[in-house]
Amino acid sequence: MEYLKKWNNKYLKFKLRHSPQQNLFYGFLTYIVAGFLLLSLPIFQKTSTSFLDNLFIATSAVSTTGLVTISIFDSYNFGGQFIIMLLFQLGGIGYLTFTTFMLLSTTKRITRWHKAILNSEFTLPTSIKIKDFLKSVIIYTSIMELIGTILFFIAFRIDGMETPQALWNAIFHSISAFCTAGFSLFNSGFTEYMGNGFINFIISFLAIGGSLGFIVVTDFVLLIKNKTHKLSFTTKIILIGLSILLSIAFLFFYFYESTITTLNGSTRIYAAFFQAMSAMTTVGFNTLDFGNFSTPILIATVFLMYIGASPSGTAGGLKITTLTAVFAIIKSRLRGSHQITFWGRTIPFERLYIATSSFIFYTSLIFLGLFILTFSEEFSLDKILFEVASALGTVGISMGITGDLSSVGKITIILLMFIGRLGVLTFGLAIWSRSVANNENKTLEDDIAV
């Protein structure tokens, strides 16, 4: 007991010596290391896997990316697959989200330390309180994944799977789709279900539901509870922005991708929408081989992966809100306006500062990753760019080169996936920011000790 108390005190001091961004850094790193060590145990493997591949899979799972260097089904047994599922579930809902929710449920209060961490991970509008946000995250995630499991189970049973296999596949793929993780127990992904409207709908429903972000969900819950509550400006931007980009991408895929235009009827609609949705929501599933796509469509896909969906959700990418802020800056400057506005609303300087910093840092990392892989790999530039964008955007779709990357290439992708999940600014602040001040540490320490 005395040993546990000493360990807890050391852990407390470690947490308080570091900034919230650094705590997030070490938190997600802990998830990855724990997953890596577990997946490296022979009892969770079907066949022997290398340490680097295990590290790659653990990082891909925690970052909810879905890029894989080996087959999940052929390499890991049920225990290994369950660990991977647990990793992308934790990675999807965020660091400390579940534990903070349990703390709130039992003690009816959240410490200032927990608030500091959550405020660093989720950028919430002032109209949304953290307590309401946490409840929405856990309840919404549970409901969506349960619905997804039921629908997937029905679909797989219709397809002829035995009940135990259908149930496990339903649970695994439901969580993977909602967390936009892109992990599948099918070696060919969902290419065999390209014309299956039911399965296309289930994945799209879950992926869009997860990528919309918990801000949007919380906003709508508050609107239902309180009719006087108004949807935040952030929610409106997310909904309209996602709808516009997804619609344009669907039409582009439908009319201009030759592998899709050769399809007939509803299958063509499913294929066009699914690939656009997969890149936009960063879910990472595909029903067609992106390696066969034309160059213009690949560029469009890279752009979708680059942007991603909404903040405070399960999707990755630069985020729609950041794109909106950058667009507002350009528009206002071209018009000679001294104020940065969008849809008649003045955007606060702090938001603009964050958006431009994210844009510059994110783009720089794309070029840095591209530069490194062009030295270490012998693949064409378009394939490398696609892989880098997919990794940093935590998307998971590939042109088929992931398993053939060199050790340097795999390590580079691992770093990009980790940074993408953490967030480029959070990563930068975790590396370069100073630890929180002593007086703030003392306040947080007293608060935790209560």
Secondary structure as the mmCIF struct_conf table of DSSP 4:
data_model
#
loop_
_struct_conf.conf_type_id
_struct_conf.id
_struct_conf.beg_label_comp_id
_struct_conf.beg_label_asym_id
_struct_conf.beg_label_seq_id
_struct_conf.end_label_comp_id
_struct_conf.end_label_asym_id
_struct_conf.end_label_seq_id
HELX_RH_AL_P HELX_RH_AL_P1 GLU A 2 ARG A 17
BEND BEND1 HIS A 18 HIS A 18
HELX_RH_AL_P HELX_RH_AL_P2 PRO A 20 LEU A 39
TURN_TY1_P TURN_TY1_P1 SER A 40 SER A 40
BEND BEND2 LEU A 41 LEU A 41
HELX_RH_3T_P HELX_RH_3T_P1 PRO A 42 PHE A 44
STRN STRN1 GLN A 45 GLN A 45
BEND BEND3 LYS A 46 THR A 47
HELX_RH_AL_P HELX_RH_AL_P3 PHE A 51 VAL A 62
TURN_TY1_P TURN_TY1_P2 SER A 63 THR A 64
BEND BEND4 THR A 69 ILE A 70
HELX_RH_AL_P HELX_RH_AL_P4 ILE A 72 SER A 75
STRN STRN2 TYR A 76 TYR A 76
HELX_RH_AL_P HELX_RH_AL_P5 PHE A 78 ILE A 93
TURN_TY1_P TURN_TY1_P3 TYR A 95 LEU A 96
HELX_RH_AL_P HELX_RH_AL_P6 THR A 97 THR A 107
BEND BEND5 LYS A 108 LYS A 108
HELX_RH_AL_P HELX_RH_AL_P7 ARG A 112 GLU A 121
TURN_TY1_P TURN_TY1_P4 THR A 126 SER A 127
BEND BEND6 ILE A 128 ILE A 128
HELX_RH_AL_P HELX_RH_AL_P8 ILE A 130 ILE A 158
TURN_TY1_P TURN_TY1_P5 ASP A 159 GLY A 160
HELX_RH_AL_P HELX_RH_AL_P9 THR A 163 PHE A 178
TURN_TY1_P TURN_TY1_P6 CYS A 179 THR A 180
BEND BEND7 LEU A 185 PHE A 186
TURN_TY1_P TURN_TY1_P7 ASN A 187 PHE A 190
HELX_RH_3T_P HELX_RH_3T_P2 THR A 191 TYR A 193
TURN_TY1_P TURN_TY1_P8 MET A 194 GLY A 195
HELX_RH_AL_P HELX_RH_AL_P10 GLY A 197 SER A 211
TURN_TY1_P TURN_TY1_P9 LEU A 212 LEU A 212
HELX_RH_AL_P HELX_RH_AL_P11 PHE A 214 LYS A 225
TURN_TY1_P TURN_TY1_P10 LYS A 227 THR A 228
HELX_RH_AL_P HELX_RH_AL_P12 PHE A 233 TYR A 256
HELX_RH_AL_P HELX_RH_AL_P13 SER A 258 THR A 261
TURN_TY1_P TURN_TY1_P11 THR A 262 THR A 262
BEND BEND8 LEU A 263 LEU A 263
HELX_RH_AL_P HELX_RH_AL_P14 GLY A 265 THR A 281
TURN_TY1_P TURN_TY1_P12 THR A 282 THR A 282
BEND BEND9 THR A 287 LEU A 288
HELX_RH_3T_P HELX_RH_3T_P3 PHE A 290 ASN A 292
BEND BEND10 PHE A 293 PHE A 293
HELX_RH_AL_P HELX_RH_AL_P15 THR A 295 ILE A 307
BEND BEND11 ALA A 309 ALA A 309
TURN_TY1_P TURN_TY1_P13 PRO A 311 SER A 312
BEND BEND12 GLY A 313 THR A 314
BEND BEND13 GLY A 317 LEU A 318
HELX_RH_AL_P HELX_RH_AL_P16 ILE A 320 LEU A 334
TURN_TY1_P TURN_TY1_P14 ARG A 335 GLY A 336
BEND BEND14 HIS A 338 GLN A 339
STRN STRN3 THR A 341 PHE A 342
TURN_TY1_P TURN_TY1_P15 TRP A 343 GLY A 344
STRN STRN4 ARG A 345 THR A 346
HELX_LH_PP_P HELX_LH_PP_P1 ILE A 347 PRO A 348
HELX_RH_AL_P HELX_RH_AL_P17 PHE A 349 SER A 376
BEND BEND15 PHE A 379 PHE A 379
HELX_RH_AL_P HELX_RH_AL_P18 LEU A 381 LEU A 392
TURN_TY1_P TURN_TY1_P16 GLY A 393 THR A 394
BEND BEND16 MET A 399 GLY A 400
HELX_RH_3T_P HELX_RH_3T_P4 THR A 402 ASP A 404
HELX_RH_AL_P HELX_RH_AL_P19 SER A 407 LEU A 422
HELX_RH_AL_P HELX_RH_AL_P20 VAL A 424 TRP A 432
BEND BEND17 SER A 433 SER A 433
HELX_LH_PP_P HELX_LH_PP_P2 ARG A 434 ALA A 437
HELX_RH_AL_P HELX_RH_AL_P21 ASN A 438 ALA A 449
#
